[in-house]
């Protein structure tokens, strides 16, 4: 017992030299720890978006899957990525702490990508499964740590999340472009190896800078006897490893994915309401209900938005010309990188717009911003529908119009996603922040799952369909999505006063 006490004091006692008050009482707009965390997240997003952008193309071109089946598997993979964040958030809240959870997740992602790089055709599914588990432990916890950098009610918090969201898209942009370029132009092994290599950089960065986080992310069981704490941590790692064959099977057979999604959602809601009824104050319960409404709305949003990695990737692969303004570029690089580039360029400007509107006392509240995001999303899909008007006889259409649709879609995302992350942390009690962040990403899982189903429905079922037939099938589907998005947007604006009342002082 004595031999393990110094180890604990070295790893967590040293970090306690910097107190939470010292971190939160920073001067200026952003705490220095924000830059460390978004650098780590930047490398992880390079990995994630690099793989996301090539999944459906790889499955169609290299694994010889039909577009419909590739969309369903894409939806299943992405759904498991985000569903596992719910479990990862709970394990971090109750046992591991954010720091150990993040480290374990990064290691799993590195191993998964390296396995695919070694044998893309033979080890694809096992490598993807490891990446799913790794992302689940990594993703919700770094976002939660950003929330802890600010005191309750700190008006700088939303700006911090917006900058965090903008900064990590640097990784998403380069990952999306480089992995497509490597995979289609050189070797799929190089593409997956690049994703694994940047995760090594991310893990090294976090290891060197985590001391600056002070007590943020330390194990919630650090006061427990080291032997008991380590045993509980070991159980978490064993449970994570035991899920690997289950996820592997469900990705291979999407019917099992359906069963899983029908189960995990109700279970998560049951756990949410269990924690809700345990919450002692009426004010906290109202905030949790407001958070749940925002989370449910995000499911619908991401079901539409995440066509980017599925049907839009296949649409870009076949139905777009390579001419963008005055130069030529692979349309899949545009599909995988345009969103991130627009986030980098316009997220700070949109943040300044909110600040200016706030000073004029006319800034829309969070719920209204959610409604605006759906209206913009509908507009982007109307533009995608309009690409059929610019098609040639072969069934290929304008990359410029396609890119302009992504511009509008990015504005829609910026009205919801970074603000949503900030709201979930603001509306959640501290002891439930990991669970609520996991629930936010679980909603993304359902969005991804539905995105795969929608993408499969949009795809032309005829394997021998011409490019023109595929163009009409895809754009007809985008027209339907545009109409549905506009309807949801109007409904959200109508109910916004009710939800705003539940949020109380949180804006």
N, C-alpha and C positions, 0 to 999 in steps of 0.2 A: 504494500500500500504506500509506503513512504517513497519507494522508487518511482512511482508514477506521479506523485505530487509536484515535484520540480518541473516535470514535463508540462503539466497543466499551467503552472504559474508562468512558465516561459512563453507558452503559446497564447494565453489569454490574459494573464496578469499584465504583461507588457503593454498590450493594446489598451488596457484600462488607464494607462498614464494620461491618455487624452480622453477627457470626459465628454459626455453627450452635450452638456451645456456649452463647452468650448467649441464644439463643432457647429452647433446651431446658432451661436452668437457671432456669426461671421459678418464681415463688413463687405459692402458691395452687393452686386446682383447675384453672384453665384459662389457657393463654397468651393474650395479647391478640390474637395473629395469628389465633386460632381465630374470633374475632368478625368479623374482616375477611373471612375466607374463607366463613363461613356467610352473611354478608350478600350476597356475590356469588352464592353458590349459591342463596340464597333467591330472588333475581330470576330465576335460570335455571330454578328449579323452578316458579315462577309461569308462565313461558313454557311449560315442558314439560307440566305437568299441566293447564294451561289448554287446550292443544291436544289432549292425550290425551283429555280428557273430552268433547270435541265431535267427534272424528274420525268415530266410527261414526254418530252422529246426523246429522252433516253429510252423510256419504256416502249415508245412506238417504233423508233428507228433501230434500236439495238435488241430489245426483247421481243419485238414483233407483235406487240399487243395492238388491238384495235383501239381507235380513239376513245370509244365509249368505255372500254375496260380500263384504259390508262387513266381516264378522268376519275373513275371510281376508285382506283388504287391510289391515285394522287390525293383524293379526298380522304381516304382512309389513313394514309400516312400522315397527312397534315392534321387530321383530327386527333390521332394518337399523340402527336407532338404536343398539341395544346391540352389534351385531356390529361396527360401525365403531369402537366404543370400544376394541376389541382392537387394531386398526390404529393408532388414535390414541395408545394407550398405548405401543406399540412406537416410533412416530415420536418421541414425547416423550422416551422413554428414551434413544434412540440419537442423535437429531439436534437436535430443536427445543428440548427442555427444556419443563417444564410451563408456564412463563409465556407463551412465544410460542405454544404449542399452544392454550392457553386463549383467548388473544386472537384467533387466527385462527378458532377455533370460534365464538366469540361473534359475530364479524362475519358469518359464514356464516348463523347462525341469524337475525340481524336482517334480512338481505337476503331470506331465505326467507319469513319472516312478512310482510314488507312486500309482497312480490310477491303472496302470497295475498290480502292485504287489498285490493290494487288490483283484482284480478279473481278472486274466490273460485272461480268455476266454471271459468274458462279456465286459470288458473295454479296450481291446487291442487296438482297432482302435481309440477311443477317446484319450487314453493315448499317442499313437503314434502321433496323430495330434498335441497335445500340445507340444510334443518334437520337432516336425518339426518346429513349429513357434518359439520355444525357441532357437533352434540351429541357425535359420536364423538371430536372433538378436545378438547371441553370437559370432558365428564363424568368420565372416569377420572382426569384429572390434578389436579383440585381435591381429590379424595378422597385422592390420593397425597400431596399437599402437607400435608394434615392429619396424615398418618402421620409425616411428617418433623419435626413440631413436638415430638415426644417421643423420648426416648432409649429404647433397647432395654430392656425390662423395667420401664418406668415404669408403675406400677399405675394412674396417672391416665388412661392412654390410652383405655381402654374408656369411661370416663365422658366423655372429650372427644368421642369418636365418637358417643356417645349424645346429648350436647348438640347436636353438629353436626347429627345426624339429626333431632332435635326442632326445632331452629331453622329448618332449611330447609323444614320442613313448614308454617311460616307462609306462605311463598311458595306452596306447593302448595295450601293451603287457599284463599287469596284468588284464586289463579289459577283453580283449579277452579270456584269459585263465580262469579267475575266474568265469565269467558269464556263460561260457560253462560248467564248472565243477559244478557250483551250479544248473544250469537249468537241465542238463541231469542226474546229480547224485543225486540231492536232491529235489529241488522244483523250478519251474519257477518263483514263487513269490519271492523267495530269490534272484534269478538272477536280476530281475528288481528292487528289493528293493536296492540291492547293487549299481546299476547304479545311483539310486536317492540319495543314501547316500553320494557317493563321490562328487556329484554335490553340496551338502550342504557344504562339505569341501572346494570346489572350490570357492563358493560364500563367505564364511567366509574369506578365504585367500585374495581374491580380496578386500573385504571391509576393511581389516586391512592394506593392502599395497598400495592402490590406491593413498594415499597422496604422495608417492614417485614419482608418475608420473608427478607431477607438473601440467602444463596446458594441457598436452597431454590427450585427451579424454574428455575435458570439453565441455559443450554445446556450439555450434556455435552461439546460441542466448543468451549467458550469459549477453550481454550488453542491451538486450531488457528488457522492464519492466517485473518484475517477474510474474505479473498476465497474461500478454499476452504470455509469454514463457510457463507457466504452462498449459495454454489453448491449445497451439499447441502440447505440449507433450501429453496431454489428448487425443487429436484427434488421435495421433499415436497409443496409447494403444487401443483405441476403434476400429480403423481400423484393428489392429492385432487380436483382439477378434472376429471381424466380419468375418475374413477369416477362422476361425475354422470350422464352418459347411461346408464351401465350400471344404476345404481340406479333411475333413472327408468323404464327398460324393465321391470325386475324387479318394481317396485311395480305397474305397469300390468297385468302378466301374472304372476299368482302361481305359475304353473307354473315360471317361471324362478327364482322365489324358492325353490321346493323344491330345484331343482338347486344353487342357491347354498348353501343350508343343508346339503345333503348333502356339500358340498365343504369349506366353511370350518371346520366342526367337526373333521373328521379332520386338516385342515392345522394347526389350532391345537394339537391334541393332539400331532401330530408335532413341532411346534416346542417344545412344553412338554417332551416327553421328550428332545428334543435338548439343551435347556438343563439338564434334570435329570441327564443322563449327563455333561455338562460340569462339573457341580457336584462339587467335590473331596471334600467331607466327607460321611460317612455320616449324620451328624446332620441336616445341611441337606437331604439327599435325603429323609429320613423326614418332615421338616416339609413339604416340597413335596408329598409323597404325601398327607399329611393334608389339606393345602389343597385338593388335587384332589378328594378325597372330599367335602369340604364344598361345593365348587363344583358337583359333580354333583348333590348333594342339592338345591341351590338351584334347579336346572333344574326339578325336579319341583314344588317349592314355588311358583315363579313361574308355572308352567303353570296352576296352579289359582288362585292369588291374582290374576293379571292378567286374570281374567274381568271385573274392575272396569271396564276401558275398552272391553270388547267386549260380551259377552252381557248383563252386568249393566246396562250403559248402555242397551241396547235394552229390557231388561226394565223398567227404571225409566221409560223414555220412554213405555211403553204400559200396563204392568200394575200400576202403583202409584197409589193415591189420593194426593192432595196434602196431606192432613192429617197434621201431625206434632205430637203432643201437643196444644197449645192454639192452634196457628196453622197457616197454609197456606204451603207452599213448593214450588217446582218439584222433583219427585223427582230429577231429574238433578243438581241442585245438591247434594242429599244424597249421591247416588252418587259425585259427584266431589269432595266436600269433607269428608264424614264421617270418612274414614280419616285425612286430614291433621289434622283437629281433634282426634281421639282421640289421635293421636301427640303433638301439642302438650301435651295435658292429662296423658297418662299415661306418656309416656317418662321424664320426670324421676322420677316416683313408682316406676316399675319399676327405674330405676337405683338409687334409694335402697334398694329391696327387695334388690337384688343385693348392695349394700354391707352391709346389715344381716345378710344370710345369710352373707356372707363372714366377718364378725366372729364369727359363731356357728360358723364352719367347716362350714357345711352348704350353701354355695352350689353349685348344680349346675354341672358343667363345660360348656363350649361345646357339645359333642356332645349332651349330655343336653338342653340348651336347644333345640337343633335338633329333637330328638325331641318335646319339649313343643310346639314351634311347629306341628308337623304334627297333633298331637292337637287343639290349639285350632282349627286350620284346618278339620279335619273337623267340629268342633262348629259352626263358623260356617256351613258348607254344610248341615248338618242343620237349622239355623234357617231358612236360605233355602228349603229344601225344605218346612219347616213353614208358609211363607207361604200355601201353597195352602189351608190349613185356615181362613184368615181372608178368603178371596175372596168377593166378592159374585157375583150372577148374571151380571154383565157381564164377569167375568174380571179385575177389579182387586182388589188386596189391600192389606194394611196397610203403610204407610210406617214405622210405629213398629217393627214386627217386623223389617223390612228394615234399619233403622238399628241395631237391637240386634245383628244378624248382623255388621255392620261393626265394632261394638265388639269382638266376640270375634275377628274376623279381624285387627283392628289389634293386639291382644295377641299373636296368632300372629306377625305381622310383626315386632313389637318383640323377640321371642325369637330372631329369626334375622337380620334384615337389618343393623341397626347393629352387632351383635356379629360378624356375618360379615365386614363391612368391616374391623373391627378385627383379626380373626383373620388375614385374608389379608395384611395389612401386617406382622403379627407373625411369621407363618410364612414370609414371603418374604425372601430375601436382598435387601439394599438395591439391588443393580444389576438385580434382576428385579422390583422392586416395581410399576413401570408395566405390565409385561407381565402380572403376576399380577392386578393390579387390572383390566386389560383382559379377562383370562380370566374373572374374576368377572362382569363385565358381559356378556361373550359368553355365559356361562351364562344370564344374564337374557334375552339375545336368543333362545336356544333355548326358554326359558320362554315368552316372548312369542309366538314362532312356534307352539309347541304350544298356547298359549292361544287363538290364532286358529282353529286346527284344531278344538279342543274346542268353542269357541263356535259355530263353523259347524255342528258335529254336533248341538249342543243346540238350535239354531234350528229351528223348524218349517219343513220344505221347501215347504209350501203357501203361496203368496203371498197367498191369500184366506182363510187360517186366521182363526178368530175369536180374540178376546182370551183366552177360556177355553182354547182349544186351545193357544195360545202359552204360557199360564201353565203348563199341565200339561207341555208339552214342556220348558220351562226348568227347572221345579222337579224334574222327573224326572231331568234331567241333573245338577242340583246334589246330588241324593241319591247318585248314583253317585260323584261327586267326593268327597263326605263319606266314603264307605266306603273309597275308595282312599287318602285322606289318613290315615285312622286306621291302615290297614295299614302304610303307610310309616312312620308315627310309631313303631309298635311295633318294626318292624325296626331303626330307628335306635337306639332305646333298647337293643336287644339287642347291637348291634355297637359301642356307645359305648366300652366298655373297650379294644377293639382300636385304634380311632381315637385315643383319648386317649393311648395309649402312643406312637403315632407322633408326637404333638405334643410329647412330652417336657416341658420346663419351661414351655412356653406353656400357659396355662390358659384 
